[in-house]
Every structure is written in C-alpha cells, then in structure tokens.
C-alpha cells in the first residue's frame, strides 16, 4: 500500500498517536480529545491531497525549504488549515516548541506505522516519502508563521493596554505631587522630594507614550496623525528650549532657511524632533554642539540633526530604526543614564512614514552622525497614510461600524481577560475595554458611550 493510501486507511491510529503525544505536553495535560486532535485530521487529508497533485521539481524543493511556490488548490488548502492550527495552538497555551514537537512526532508516527505494515516493494515508495516530508515541512512553516503572528499580536495588545491603563494613575501621581508642593513651600526637603516625584512621573509618562506609539502600528497599520498648518521652524525653537532646560550643559546650534510652513501633525512632529535631539545627546560627543538645520523647497520641508562622536558601525546602520535596538558602544559606561526603551528612532520613523515622508541616517567619523527627515509640504488628509479623516467621514464610518446589541455587551474585568479576548473580538469588528473593578464593569456595560463591546 502506498503511503497516501495508508494514511487515509489508518487515520484513526495516526490521530490517536497525535492525541497521546499532545496530551503528554504541559499545555495538553487537561485538554479533551477533540481539542488535542484539533486540526490534525484536516492537515493529514490536505497533505494527502497535496501529495497526489502534480508538482515540478522546483516547486517541491521550494516547499521543502519553506518558501512556498507550489501553487494549486491542494497546496493552498494545506496552507489554510495549517495556519488555523497554529492560531488554535497558541490560544490553547502551547509554545512554539510544543507545536514543532507535535509535527516531529506526527512525522515519526506515520512513517513508523507504515513501516510496521510491511508494504510490498514499490518503486514509488521513495517518491511518496519525499512528497510526505515536503507536505509536512510546508504545513509546519505555515503553522509556525501563524503562531508567531498571533503571539506578536497578543504581545502588542498587552503593551498597548498596559500603557493605556497606566495613564490615569500616572496623571493622579503628578497632580497629587503638584497639589502637595503648593502646601509644602516652607519645607525645602519636602519640596525637593515632591519635585523628584513629579519629574519621575513625567519620565514614566514618556515611556508610556513610547509604548503606545510602539504598539499602535503593529495593531492598526500606520500611525494615525492629525495634519494642520504648522510652522516647523517655530516648533523646532520650542523643542530646543525644552531640550536646553533639561540638558543645560549641552549646546544646540540651530540654522533655518526658507518657508517652513507645512501641513503636518505638530504634536507628532514635535515628538520626532525631541527623539532625534535626545538620540544625539545620548550618543554624541558631550563637548560638541548638536546641530539642527532646517530648509524647504516648493515640494517639501526638510531638516537634519547632526552629532559628532563615535560613528555608528556600518553593519548596524540598517537596524537603527528597529525597535528595542541600541548602539552598544565600547565606552557605554561613560554615556548619560538612559531613560528610554530603545524606541525613539523607531517611533520617529513611524511618524515620518505616516506623513508620507522619509527619514535616513548617515554616519562617518569625518561628518558625524546625521539623521535627515523630508516631509511633503502640502500633505492632504486623504494623501497621508493613517491621517485622521474629516468629521463627516468619521461620522459615516462610525455609523457603519458594527456595534454589539445591548444584550451582546461583554463585561471584562481586569487586564488579563481583555488581552486574551481582544484579538478574537477585533477580528469580528468588536472592541474590548477593561474596567477597574466589578462596579466599574457593571457601569460601563450599561452606559450608552460608544463602546462596541465593554
């Protein structure tokens, strides 16, 4: 009996071995048979169909290397059911190592059971084994990809929710410190302690904003912006004044020319300038000024931030805009204490990209490190990816957004429940919001605010 026929004829023994192995894993210990088997039968049947479909040598090799390219309904069907299985296993608490182990055990079980059946000699056996391995490799590639995508999505949702929910207590801390500061003017020690509390709350608030900006593009495409008419030169002067107040010992040389009026999101662009100046302060030579130059032409506004000091190694240049990546200098102990998460340049790139602009970096020992930003001068709302829509369009979109009926509202109390269900609710057009305790949950589930789901 050829291998594809054997798999179909012995589906139950193969599935039983799959179930037994899945139960031996930590995540599968308390699961029922149906959940343990999950999509195993569909995967096997799709693999058999794929094995029976004619493919070229190039297509087979591409599949075995995890590069796809096989084409055909059978191959597409195997990809789809494998992707579903990856998401399901993530939702059941399996690790990526567990999923890979499942496939390793499946491969071994099928071939062992087939060998134990003593199939008569057939010139096609070697081809069947090759096609089986290729199908399993293709399926495993899709499972791993869908598993890691869902894992990353859940991580981003967790960060976004955590950062969002930290805003209120941080604001309360800062406001309380300000109120107490007014009542403790006669005691220098108390005033100094309250000032430290306020400054620390500001640092935490900036970290929270960085986390939100980091998570947003991964969850909803490009970063949302609200373009208005902005004098970029005047905005730069405000940012420089704030920077000098925070770092009084560091000089900033500012040069501007041309008409710097631009249609952009001033709040976001201010964040770009702040992040670039802070990056120059952190990595630049402390005894040289940071240079900020601005100019414009008919089509765009552009500016650059330059710092002297040790250049970025060429092999690290492609990664400087990646999140959580820092330039690990040999003399890092001499650098200023860093209060960030390694997200500043990533966030700057996301903001510039959302405006339809570009940001580049060049770094040499002779010229220093230069970050250059170019923004379109006359960006319109509908031309800027991620731009906020007009009020009328927003009203129309809101009217068309699916909402839960009152009887379908889902009260979720706590961060864990919101993180667990947000991906699935989001896929159906629903929105989850956490509540701060049972009474807040009951209140939110009954009010008329525009929650699609609470």
N, C-alpha and C positions, 0 to 999 in steps of 0.2 A: 504494500500500500504506500503510495506516495505521501509525502509529508503534508501537503494541504488537505488531502482526503483524510489522513489520520487525525489532524486537528479537529475537523468537523465531526468525525465519528467518535472522538473521545473528548468532547468538550467538557463534560461533567467532571471526569477525573482531573483534567488540567485545571479547571476552575477550583476544584477542591484543594489542590495543592497551592494555588494562588491564595485562597482564603486562609489556609493554615499558616502560610508564611506571613501574610498581612496581620494575622492575629498575634503572631509572635513579636511584632514590633510594639514599641511602647504606646504609640498612638492608637493601635488597633486592638489593644487588650480588652476594651469594654464595648467594642462595636459588634453589631449583629452581622449575620452572614450577608445580607443584602448590601449593607454599607461596605463591608470588607471586599466583596467582589466588585462593587461599583460598576465601572465600565469595562471590566476585563473581557467579558464575552464579546462586546461590541468591538473592542480592539482586536481580538483574535479573528473574528469574522472579517473585519475590514482588512486585516493583514493577509488573510487567505485570498480575498478578492484581489488585493494588490499583487500577490504572488502570481496570480493567474493572468494578470494583464501584461501584454507585451511591452517590453521596455528596451531601449538601446543600452549598450554597454556604458555610454557616458551618463545616461540617466541613473543607472544602477549605482555607479561609482559616486555620483553626486549625492544620492540618497544616503549611501553608507557613510559619507563624510558629514552628513547633517546639513547639506547645502540646498536641499530641495531640488526642484527642477525636473521631477519625474512627470508631473502632469497627469491628466486622466482622472476620471470620476472616482476610481478606486483609491488612488493616491490621495486625492482631496478628501475623500471620506475618512481615510485613516488619520489625516491631519486634524480634522474637525473633532473626531471622537477622542483623540489623544489630548487635544487642548482642553476639552471639557473635563477629562480625567485629572489633568494637572490642577485645575481650579478646585475640583472637588476634594482632592487630597490635601490641598492647602487648607481648605475650610474645615477638614476633619482633624487638623493638628499634626499631619505628617510633616517631616522635614524633607528637604530635597534629597538627603542621603537615603531616607526611607524609600522614596519614590524610585531612586536609581536601584536600590537593593531589590525592590519588587520586580523590576524588569530583568535584573540579573537572575533572580530565582525563576521567573517565568521562562526565560530562555533555556535555562538548565533543565527545568521540569519537562518542557515539551520535547527536547532532544533526548532526554533520558527515557521517558515513556515510549517514545518512538523506537529507540534502540531496543528496549525490552520487548517490543512487539515482534522482533526479528523479521523486519520487512525483507521480502525476497530481493535479490540483487537487481538493481535497475540503474541504467546509465544516467537517469535524471536525478538520482538522489543528491549528488553533489550540487547540482544546479538548484534543487529545492532548498538545500541548507543555505546556500548563498542568498537566495531570494528571501528566505525567512530572516536571516540576520539583517539584511538590508531593511526589511519592513520593520523589524523591532528597533533598529537604530533610528529610523525615520520617526517612529512613534515616540521613542524616548526623547528625541530632540524637541518635538512639539510639546511633550509633557513638561520638560524642564523649562522651556520658554514661557509657557502659560503660567506655570507655578511661580517662577521668579517675577513675572509681571504682576501677578496678584499680590505677591509678597511685598514688592516695592510699592504698589498702590496702597496697601494697608499701612505700610510704614509712613508714607507721605500723609495719609489721612490722620494717623495718630499724631504726627508732628503738627499738622495744621490745627487739629482740635485742641491739642495741649497748649500750643502757643496762643490760640484764640481765647481759651478759657483762663489763661494766666493774665490777660489784660486787666480784668476787673480788680483782682486782688492787688496787682502792682499799682494801679491807679489809687486804690484805697490807701496803700502804704505811703505813697508820695503825698497825697492830700493830707493824711494824718500828720506826717512829718512837718509839712508846711504850717498846719494849724498849731502844732505844739511849739514850733520855732517862734511863732509870734508871742506865745505865752512864756517863753524862757529867755527873753532878751537879756535878763540880768545875770545869767549864769553862762560864762564863756564855754565851759566844758559841755554843758547840755546843748548849746547852740552848735558847737562843732560836731557833736555826735549826731544831731539831727541833720546837719548838712551832709554828713557821710551817708546817712540813711537815704536822703534824697538823691545823692549822686549815684549810689548803688542801685536804687530803683530805676534811675534813668538808664544805667548800663543794662540792667535786666530787660527794660522795655525795648532797647535797641536790639538785644538778642532775640526777643520775641518777634519783633518785626522782621528780622532776618529769617527766622524760621518760617514765618508765614509766607514771605516772598520766595523762599526756597521751595516750599511745598506747592505753592499755587500753580506754577507752570506744569508740574507733573500731573496735577489733578484736572486742570481745565484748559489745557492748551497754553496760549501765550498770556503773559501777564496783562491784566486789564489796566487801561490808562484812561485819563480824562483830559483830553487836549484843550488848552485855552491859549490865548495870546500871552507870551511870556518874554520878557527882556532877559535873555540868558546872561548878559553881562552884569546886570544888576543882581540877578540871582547869585552869580559867582561871588560878587562882593559880600553878600550876606553870608555865604558859606565860608569864605575866607575869614571873615570877622569871627564867626563861631569857632573855626579851627584855631585861630590865634589865641582866643580866650581859653581854649582847652589845652593848647601847647604854646605857652607864651615865649618859650625859648627857641622856637623854630620859625625861620623866616619863610615867607611865601612871596615870590616875585610874580606879579600879575601884569600881563600885557594883553590889550584888546584892540581890535580894529574892525571897522565895518559896522553895518546894521545888524545887530544881534537879536532882533525881534524874531520870534519863532513860535509856531503853533505846536505846543507840546504840553505834557503833564508836568507842571512846575514842581509839584511835590516829589514826583518820581525822579525828575532830572536833578533835583537837589540831592537826592539820595545817591545818584551816580557820582556827582562831584564830591560829596562827602566821602564815599567809599574810595575813590581814586586818591584823594588827598591823604586819607588815613593809611592807604596802602603805601604811598610814597613816604610817609612819616615812619612807618614800621620798618620798611626795607631800605630806605635811602640813607646816605651818609649824614649823620646828625650835624656836621659842621658846614653843610652846604644848603643853600635855599632850595625849596621846591618851586618849580616853575610852572605856572598855569598860563597858557596862551590861548586866545580866542580870536576867531576870524569868521568871515562869511562871504559867500558869493550869491548870485541870483537864486541858486537852487538849494543851497544848504548852509547850515551853521555848523562850524567845526571847532573843536578845542582839543588841547593836549595837555597832559600832566607829565612832567619830567622830573626825575630824581637821579642824582649821582650816587655812586656806590658800587658795590659788587653787582655785576650784571647777572641776569637770570641765565642759568645754563641752557644752551640751545636745545638740549633734549627735554627740558622742562617747559619750554615756551608753549607747545601745543596744549599743555594741561593747565595753564594758569587760570583759565576761565571755568575749570571744572569745580564743582562744589567740594568742600572739605579738603582742598589741596592747598598746601602751603609750601613756600620756598624754604627748604630746610638748609640754612646756611651753616657753615662750619662754626662761625662765631655767633650762633644764635643766642648764647647766654648774654651777649652784650646788647642785644636788641631790647627795645622797650617791652614791658609786660603787655601781652596781647589780651584783649578783652573780647575778641570775636570768635567765630566758629569756622573761619576759613570760607565764608560765603560771600564776602564783599564783592569780589570781581565777578563771581557767577551772577549775583543779583544785578550788578551793573550791566552785564551783557544782556540779561533777560529784558531789562528796561529799555535799553537801546534797541534791541531787536523788535520789541513791541511797538516802537515808534517808526519802524521801517528803516532804521539807521544801521551803522556798523561801528564796531569797536575793535581796534587792532593794537598789538604790542610789538615793540622792537627794543632790543636790549643789547648793548655792547659796552665795553669798557671805555671807549672813546666818547660816545654820545650819551651814555647813561641809559636808563630805562624810560621809555616814552609810551604812554597809552594815548591813543588818538581816537576820538569819537566824532562821527559825522552824522548829522541829523537832517532830514528833509525840512526845508524852511516852511513850506505851505502844506504840511500834512493835514488831510481832512479826516473826519471821524471814520468814514467808510473806507479810507485808504490805509488806515493804520491798523495792523493786525492787533486784535484784542482791545481796540478802542471802545470807550463807552458809547452806547447807542443814544440816539436822541430820545427825549422824553416820550414823544408819540410812539416811537418804535419800541421803547421799553414797555409802554403800556400795552401795546399789541402783543409783545412777546409774553408779558405776564398773563394776559388773558388766555393765551394759547397754551401756557404751561399746565400740564396735568396736575391736578390737586387731589388730595385724598378727600373723600367724603367725611363728615364728622364721625361716622361710625367706623372709619378706617384709620383714624389717627392712632399712632402708636407711641404711647408714653415710654421714653427710655430714661432711666435714672442712672447717671454715672458715665464716666468716660469709656469704660471697657465695652459696655453694650453698644454705645454709639460707634466706636471703632469697628466692632465686629459686624454690624449690620449696614454701615454706611455704603460699602461697595455694592452690595446687592440692592439696596434701596435706590442708590444712584442710577443703577442700570435700568431701573423701571421708571425713572423720572421723579422719584421721591427724594425728600431731603430729611435727614435726621438732625435733631438738635438736642443737646444734653440739658438736663435740669439739675439744679443744685438742691437735691433732696426731694422727698416724696410730695411735699406740699407745692413746691415749685413745679414739679412734674404734672400734678393734677391741674394747677392753674394754667400752665401752658397748653395742656391738651384740651382745655375748654375755651380758651380765648379765641378771638377772631383775627389775630395777627396773621400775616401771610406766610405761615409755615405750611409747607406741603405735608410735612409729617413731623411730629414732635416726639 
